[in-house]
Amino acid sequence: MSELLNDRLLRALGREPVDRTPVWIMRQAGRYLPEYREVRAEAGSFMDLCRNAELACEVTMQPLRRFDLDAAILFSDILTVPDAMGLGLYFEPGEGPRFERPVRDAAAVRALPVPDVHESLRYVTDAVSRIRRELAGSVPLIGFSGSPWTLGTYMVEGASSKDFRHIKALAYDQPAVLHELLDKTARAVTDYLNAQVEAGAQALMIFDTWGGALAHDAYERFSLAYARQVIDGLIRQHDGRRVPVVFFTKGGGLWIERIADCGADGLGLDWTISLDEARRRTGDRVALQGNLDPSTLYASPATIRDEVRRVLNEFGAGSGHVFNLGHGVHPQIPPDHVRAMVDAVHELSPAFHE
Amino acid sequence: MSELLNDRLLRALGREPVDRTPVWIMRQAGRYLPEYREVRAEAGSFMDLCRNAELACEVTMQPLRRFDLDAAILFSDILTVPDAMGLGLYFEPGEGPRFERPVRDAAAVRALPVPDVHESLRYVTDAVSRIRRELAGSVPLIGFSGSPWTLGTYMVEGASSKDFRHIKALAYDQPAVLHELLDKTARAVTDYLNAQVEAGAQALMIFDTWGGALAHDAYERFSLAYARQVIDGLIRQHDGRRVPVVFFTKGGGLWIERIADCGADGLGLDWTISLDEARRRTGDRVALQGNLDPSTLYASPATIRDEVRRVLNEFGAGSGHVFNLGHGVHPQIPPDHVRAMVDAVHELSPAFHE
């Protein structure tokens, strides 16, 4: 493997000195880029794109050709693991993802296999290897997965949900069944992330998109506990380097003291919490990633620059900050506005690292 | 007006002693009740029901006939104020509310009238008077409005939104335009709530359903500031009694110290924060209303009872707690499960007031 030429992301996640704040963007490979939409149209379905290592590599590289980003992130879907568990992932046009066979009772949970990810998710590890080769050490590659709880919401509801009715009924009435589901999912996620590391991922991110929908105590039992189980099982040292892990619970700002103890090197944060408060409350024992409101990118480049400055100021001086949005970039955002954000991080952040 | 026979709600909001924790339910008059669905079908459209004082009174009374609740809440829509401002509220079947004429630029904001609520919202104050007569002092009547920010999201987006794209672009790029919109809306909301008090509302609730979508600093400027403006302008003493105000920002748990200073007597809370933490962080200077996860009501009555106990325990001993869900009751909930919750509050809460 080539030597890593830009290790800002890894250094910032290790809270080691950097010359400027590293920046990458959740969903940086995505629909806001016209070149992505072209490849997507060519690929057929969204899952066809994810399953084609060559095209997945191509769309992963696209944002790096436009913007001076400090990391690539594997292009894939968060629901590959439940799909590999046999739930039958499909997409209805104009709707979110769906599963043909949602898992709603003890028998269905018991029957659920923990997949051999090296076999069933080979298309992902193939994409990882290919992207690593293509990156040729320019920036590190981030692998990722959904958290067990977040994957569980789709597995039980069978689709995106507003009220999480079925999984919450399970959580309250048959917690043992849900724990079995989450344990199996956590084991699959652990294997999946480790397979990504073995294939070349140099950092990992776990997306807990729906953890914030839980009551405070239920979050601890059904989301955080299984994130911890996954993190405990991850390969943390590979190819002579630490493989840092970022855990992101959207809407989890209230709970960051507890989240900071989950074993992750960094916490992803949405825009509802000030980085100043987050840094104080986590006692600088984890790195922080975020947290510009993605809607800021609808504003003018001048405003975007002001908001980037605000976020950098809120974190303040020193290492331990990875600049990012607080959630994925919206499909309607003009790429030039993304550029304004990246450029502002480049220009304004060195002052915080002198 | 008849003497008030059950003043638990008013006493709890004033943090005065009560014999048990008062309980009411957000959206207690609503689709989960078969008798509501009958009246709704008879009324025609949803707005026809809101505009018919007799039927609005009837559906307001329905949950009180089934359950031993400590308050009635006016049945109405949160978007009556922007409708009275001329935006043309309508409902598409299966979709949320929409406005025919969203307000998206300086000229449209300037042209926006502050309505004479006594005229254009007479149908609401008529319903309030009628409900007061019908209640005959059995329990207090809560009047309500959306917060200026929350009304503003619908006024600018023209509909429910996931990303609040248009109003956030205004907030970031043309803050003066948005401030003018929010100021006008705040004045209309103040007049509207005061008209409800004059017509007989004995407590008020301001719903800031979408405040939690804002970045922490933007929340302060665009939501909390205008809630404060409204609260500052409210009639707080009427008919020889204090008219308490509850302010509820869904997803606002991170910010409750600041929210507790908005002038409200009570804060509504969703289920993401423990009442124990909320009580500690607000220093017992406001009452707290909430905060059972509405999805708990999908579970069995025995589980519901356990969860009610947990919420009561989290608040702990003493007055200052109004039991409620952390958001509106879902339409699919069996009424018997609502009864299990109300009964559990009745049975378990006296121990906290000895």
Boltz contact constraints between the chains, C-beta under 6 A:
constraints:
  - contact:
      token1: [A, 163]
      token2: [B, 295]
      max_distance: 6.0
  - contact:
      token1: [A, 163]
      token2: [B, 330]
      max_distance: 6.0
  - contact:
      token1: [A, 165]
      token2: [B, 298]
      max_distance: 6.0
  - contact:
      token1: [A, 168]
      token2: [B, 295]
      max_distance: 6.0
  - contact:
      token1: [A, 169]
      token2: [B, 298]
      max_distance: 6.0
  - contact:
      token1: [A, 169]
      token2: [B, 299]
      max_distance: 6.0
  - contact:
      token1: [A, 172]
      token2: [B, 296]
      max_distance: 6.0
  - contact:
      token1: [A, 172]
      token2: [B, 299]
      max_distance: 6.0
  - contact:
      token1: [A, 172]
      token2: [B, 303]
      max_distance: 6.0
  - contact:
      token1: [A, 173]
      token2: [B, 299]
      max_distance: 6.0
  - contact:
      token1: [A, 173]
      token2: [B, 300]
      max_distance: 6.0
  - contact:
      token1: [A, 173]
      token2: [B, 303]
      max_distance: 6.0
  - contact:
      token1: [A, 215]
      token2: [B, 271]
      max_distance: 6.0
  - contact:
      token1: [A, 215]
      token2: [B, 293]
      max_distance: 6.0
  - contact:
      token1: [A, 216]
      token2: [B, 272]
      max_distance: 6.0
  - contact:
      token1: [A, 216]
      token2: [B, 274]
      max_distance: 6.0
  - contact:
      token1: [A, 253]
      token2: [B, 254]
      max_distance: 6.0
  - contact:
      token1: [A, 254]
      token2: [B, 253]
      max_distance: 6.0
  - contact:
      token1: [A, 254]
      token2: [B, 254]
      max_distance: 6.0
  - contact:
      token1: [A, 254]
      token2: [B, 272]
      max_distance: 6.0
  - contact:
      token1: [A, 254]
      token2: [B, 273]
      max_distance: 6.0
  - contact:
      token1: [A, 271]
      token2: [B, 215]
      max_distance: 6.0
  - contact:
      token1: [A, 272]
      token2: [B, 216]
      max_distance: 6.0
  - contact:
      token1: [A, 272]
      token2: [B, 254]
      max_distance: 6.0
  - contact:
      token1: [A, 273]
      token2: [B, 254]
      max_distance: 6.0
  - contact:
      token1: [A, 274]
      token2: [B, 216]
      max_distance: 6.0
  - contact:
      token1: [A, 293]
      token2: [B, 215]
      max_distance: 6.0
  - contact:
      token1: [A, 295]
      token2: [B, 163]
      max_distance: 6.0
  - contact:
      token1: [A, 295]
      token2: [B, 168]
      max_distance: 6.0
  - contact:
      token1: [A, 296]
      token2: [B, 172]
      max_distance: 6.0
  - contact:
      token1: [A, 298]
      token2: [B, 165]
      max_distance: 6.0
  - contact:
      token1: [A, 298]
      token2: [B, 169]
      max_distance: 6.0
  - contact:
      token1: [A, 299]
      token2: [B, 169]
      max_distance: 6.0
  - contact:
      token1: [A, 299]
      token2: [B, 172]
      max_distance: 6.0
  - contact:
      token1: [A, 299]
      token2: [B, 173]
      max_distance: 6.0
  - contact:
      token1: [A, 300]
      token2: [B, 173]
      max_distance: 6.0
  - contact:
      token1: [A, 303]
      token2: [B, 172]
      max_distance: 6.0
  - contact:
      token1: [A, 303]
      token2: [B, 173]
      max_distance: 6.0
  - contact:
      token1: [A, 330]
      token2: [B, 163]
      max_distance: 6.0
